[in-house]
């Protein structure tokens, strides 16, 4: 009788492209501009991404390309939350102060504002053409592809 082993690495799903986008505009404006420049149709996902390990809600836009059988996702990397200051929480004087904290979905890339995740099994996507089209957007500072295999927190990008 043959023994079948399943390794944890067998389920490691790194078959997607990930682009890091640096820009200072709101997520809905970037989605609109990406739709205009790339001729795609990103729409706001019904629910935001909620990760306990990533500490917050992250906006997500999605488009399913049925012709090329690919899925495009624009994900915010930054979540800003208002929290009660722990230093004043157990204080003798009852003064509640709130602080604003910033969390990242992918902590290895703290300066990245958004990620564009493209899932395509055939890899027929021309990454150089996509990055050059995104670079044409005046509000985008820079865009580059990220090596997914070296990300420590790539599990945060599994949401479909």
N, C-alpha and C positions, 0 to 999 in steps of 0.2 A: 504494500500500500504506500502510495506517495504522500509525502508530507508537504503541505502548502504553508508557506510563511507569508504573512503580511507585514511589511515594514511601515513605519510611520512615514517615511519619505515617499512611499508610494502614493500617498494622498496629498502630497505637497503640490499645490496647483499654481505653478509660476508661468503659466502660458498666457500672459497678458503683457501689454506694453503700458508703461507708466511714464507720464510726462509731468514734470514739475513746472508750475507756472508762478512767476513772481509778478504781482501787480497789486495795486492799492485800491482797486474798485470793488464794488459790492458783487456778490455772487450772481445775482440776477442780471446785472449788466454784462458780466463776463460771459454768462451763458448766452445772452442775446448776441454779443459780438462773435462768439465762437460759431453760433448758428449762421451768422451772416458770412463769415470768412471761410468756414469749412463746408458750408452747404449741408449742415446736419440739422437735427431738430431736437435739441435737448429740452426737456421739460422737467419741472420741479417734481421730485419724487414725493409721494403722499406723506411719508414719515421721514423725519430726519434720522440720521444715524445716531444711535444711543449706545455708547460703550462705557461700561463701568471702569474698565482698565484705562480708557482714554479720557475719562472724567468729563463727559459733556455731550452736547448735541451738535452734530455737524451737518450742514446742509448738503444735499445731494441732488444732482440733476441727471436724468437718464434718457438714453435714446437707444432703441432697438432697431438696428439696420437689418431688415429682413432680406434685402437683396444680397448683401455680402455676408449675411449671417454673423454679424458682429454686434457687440454691445458697447456703448460708450457711456462713461460716467464721469461727471465733474464733481469732485468732492472737495469740500472746504477742509483745510488742514488746521485751521485756527478756530478755537471755541473760546469765547469770553464769557466768564461767569462772575456774578456778584455774590460774594460770600461774607459771612460774619467773621470778623477778625478774631482769631483764637486768643490773642493776647488780652483782649478786653472781655472775653467770654466769662472767665472766672474771676474777674476783677472785683475788688471791694466796692468800687463805685459803679453804679449801673449806667454805663454809657455804652451804647451799642454803636460800633462803627463797622461799616462795610467796606470791604476791599474788592477790587476787581482783579481777578486772576485769569491768566491766559494759559490754555492747554493746547497741545498739539496732538493730532491724530497719529502722525508719524514723528515721534520725538527726535529721530536722527536728522530730520530736515526741518529745523525750527523756523528757518527764514522763508520757507515755501508757503505761499498763500493758498494755492489750489493744486490738486492733482487731477490729471485727466487719465483715466484708466480705460484702455481699449482692449476688449477681449475678442480675439479672433483666432479660431483654431487653425486656419490656413496661413496666417501671417501674411496676407496679401496687402496689408496696410503699408503705405510708403511713409515711414516715420520722418524722413528728411523733408518731404513735401509738407507734411502736417506741421512740423516745427517751423518751417519757413513761413507758412501761412499764418500761424499764430504770432510769429515775430512781426508780421506786418500790422498787427493791431497796435495802434499808437499808445494805448494805456498799459500794454504788457512790457515789463522791463526786460525779462528774459524767460526763455523756456528751454528745457533740456530733458533728455530721457534719463530715467533712474534705473539702475540695475536692481531688479527685484530680488535677485538671489542673495544680495548682501544686506537686505533690510532685516533688522531684528524684530520689528513690529509689523511685519507684513500680514499677520493675522487680522489686523484692523481693517485691511482692505478686502476681506472676505465678507460680503454682505448680500450676495445674490443666491 
